[in-house]
Amino acid sequence: MKNKNKNCIIFGGGGFIGSNLAEELVEKGYKVTVFDKLYFNRFNLKSFINNIDIIEGDFFNKQDIKKALRNKDIVIHLVSSTVPENSNQNPIYDIETNLISSINLFNECIANNISKIIFISSGGTVYGIPKKIPIKEDYYGHPLCSYGIVKKTIEDYLFMFNRLYGLDFYIFRLSNPFGIRQNPKVSQGVIPVFLYKTIKKEKIEVWGDGTVVRDFIYIKDAVNCIVKSLNVNTSEKIFNLGSGKGYSLNEILKVIHDVTNIKPNVIYLPARSIDVPINILDSSLARKTFKWEPKTSLKEGINNLYKYFLKNIKFYD
């Protein structure tokens, strides 16, 4: 297979997106290394763990990064120490841990002659409140949270490193990915949180009246596009990656009800200032460039996650 000599390293590869990316890369014949923190839980990797290499280390340590990049061709950067909900509580921490560590990574990529870096950015936060829907990549908004500001700044540094040092890169602005291996016990990702709490018959807190609209993409569709991009050369650098369809939180709750046949127990709370009313991405550039289409409907994706939770529920309890 033509990809077997391409050595990829995924920083943050033990998590939800990273593990699904690792699996897709393995299936497509790439040599894959997962880099994650010391003593990280390998549950997400168990089905293909014998087909990858694993490095444990500190992403914020230059020496660990330098060692990890030896003999690698492609870098995928997924590490983030914050989420949109908590990033505004300490913007300095957000900058120190995410922006500065990313610049250190880019410097090491230059030193190690990395052929390409893939940065997974945020289609949900970098645009702020859009003036037009769906949102195209060239829309310049003002992010409402530090998480989005830092993601956008990291993107800008990639353009700088490309211009000054020739570091090749693609940026993927993911909408709201969901699917198997997603942790329902963290604050990021409404579908796994709502679904898990419905299964457990726990109260679901919704900020606002549930009319906030988001673009949700099934994780297998998202990683399929990212891996496809590794064999395509284009001058375009930023790609939205979403389904192109918007669903309100209330609609999500209805689909969960339909899939599980359990009525979610919902409590509506006052709306938050950081929540953008509507966000739907225009992913036509990715569709055209990589000859890609998302194939999984919202209901099918939620059903897949439902089956996954039922099978692995003890891990999350």
Phi, psi and omega in degrees: 000140190293342184267355191294338180268357178271120186259112183256143172237133180249111176278118188089028187284352180272353183273193184299300181291316184299318181292322177292324175294316180301315180297317179296319179296318178299315181297331180268006172091013177277153170273126191238132171241131176257126175251126176210176187293164181301134176062029181292152180286128185262017183304317183294341185259358194300328185285345180221021187298333180284353182253009181226163170259150181233133174237126174260135181187187182252114181298337183267009179250118184301321182293322177296319179293316180302314180294320184294332185276354182299130177063026176258151179254317186234133179247134173242120187256111181239358189288134171210133181269355181230169171233164183306322185296325185252356187294330181285346181291330180209078182300328180296317176299319179301314181293314184296319186273329185256313181287307184295319179294328177292320178295321175300319178299315181297320177300317180290329176298320177295314183295332184256011177055043176295134184282328179201146174240134176253122178250125178269106182262196186236112175283348181270341186237336186288341185269344184067217178270110185286151177268344182216140179240137358284162186270128175268163184297333185273003176287128180251104178255187179240107182303146181265356180222155180302324179307312180291322179297315180293318177302314181295322180292320176300319176304313182297323178294327177297319176297321178295315180294328177292317182291318185277323189235358178079016179291116181280147184200159164231145175244129175246118177266096181284143176285257177230087182290145177213157177150195185300148181076006179277131185280118181280357183264004176253166187279346184264122179111092185290326184297309179296324179295310180298317184294314180298315181293329176293315178301318183275357180059041177261163179290138178251121179266125178243123178280119183092198185263008177086007181267357175302132185249134179227159177260117182249133179236135179290138190300323181295325176292319182296311184290332176299318179292316182299316180291322175303324185296338184291343178251016181235131175254126180210154178282344176291143185238334183245131182227127168289145179222096179212181180277339183083004180239141181253139177227136176282163178299325178295323177292323176300314180298324178293317179296319178299319176299315181297320183287316187267341187062026175240130181281119179297140179265098191255136172241125180266128182246167178302144181295154179258148182290338182277352184274119176285134185299320182213138178213110175228128185268144169270107183257022184296330179294316177295319179300315182287313186294318187254007180050056189232148173218136172291134187250345189259122177289163179302313182295319179296318179295317178295323177296320177298317180292323178300313179297321179296316179296318180299324181284328187242020189300329181294332180293327184265344180288000000 
